[in-house]
Amino acid sequence: MLFDQKRHFYRVLSVAVDGNYFILDNKRDPVLPDSRLPDYQPPFSIADGKGYLHGLRAGNKQVASRMPLEKVAPGEGAAH
């Protein structure tokens, strides 16, 4: 599956040949090297029977913080 920067999801096939990756895409006729398709971003891929999740590095942005249970579920109380 692929996500392009026009905010569309669809499936493509990537084939590795001598260290280069070529993309077969049902939305365009020519088979192109992945280097020519910078707007394409795969959220996940499957290769050799394994699944991979992909993403973009966000730098040093904090994504979570620790807080007391009472703030998450007020009135429920904390386990003792």
C-alpha positions in Angstrom: 0.0 0.0 0.0 1.2 3.5 -0.7 0.2 7.0 0.4 1.0 9.8 -2.0 1.2 13.4 -1.0 -2.1 14.1 -2.7 -3.6 12.2 0.2 -4.6 9.1 -1.7 -4.0 5.5 -0.7 -3.5 2.7 -3.2 -1.4 -0.4 -3.9 1.8 -0.6 -5.9 4.4 -3.2 -6.5 8.1 -2.5 -5.8 10.7 -4.7 -7.5 14.4 -4.7 -6.5 16.9 -5.1 -9.4 20.6 -4.8 -8.7 20.1 -2.6 -5.6 17.5 -0.3 -7.4 13.8 -0.3 -6.7 11.3 0.1 -9.5 7.6 0.9 -8.9 4.8 -0.7 -10.9 1.8 1.6 -10.4 -1.7 1.2 -11.8 -2.1 5.0 -11.9 0.7 5.5 -14.5 2.0 3.5 -17.5 5.8 3.7 -17.2 7.6 1.7 -14.5 9.8 4.2 -12.7 12.6 4.0 -10.2 11.5 5.0 -6.7 14.0 7.9 -6.8 11.7 9.5 -9.4 8.7 9.3 -7.1 9.5 11.5 -4.1 5.8 12.1 -3.2 5.2 8.4 -2.6 5.3 7.3 1.0 4.6 3.7 2.0 2.9 3.3 5.4 3.9 -0.4 5.5 5.4 -3.0 3.2 5.8 -6.8 3.1 9.0 -8.4 1.9 10.4 -11.9 2.3 7.4 -12.9 4.5 8.0 -10.0 7.0 5.9 -6.9 7.5 7.5 -3.4 8.0 6.0 -0.1 9.2 7.4 3.1 7.8 7.1 6.7 8.8 8.9 10.0 8.9 11.3 11.1 11.7 9.7 13.8 13.8 12.9 15.0 15.4 12.8 15.4 19.1 9.1 15.9 19.5 7.6 14.4 22.6 4.8 11.9 21.8 3.8 10.9 25.3 4.2 11.7 28.9 3.7 9.9 32.2 0.9 11.1 34.5 -0.8 9.7 37.6 -3.7 7.4 37.0 -6.1 9.7 38.8 -5.7 12.3 36.0 -6.4 9.7 33.3 -9.4 8.1 35.0 -10.8 10.5 37.6 -13.0 8.9 40.2 -11.7 5.4 39.5 -8.9 5.6 42.0 -5.5 4.1 41.8 -4.8 0.5 42.5 -3.1 -0.1 45.9 
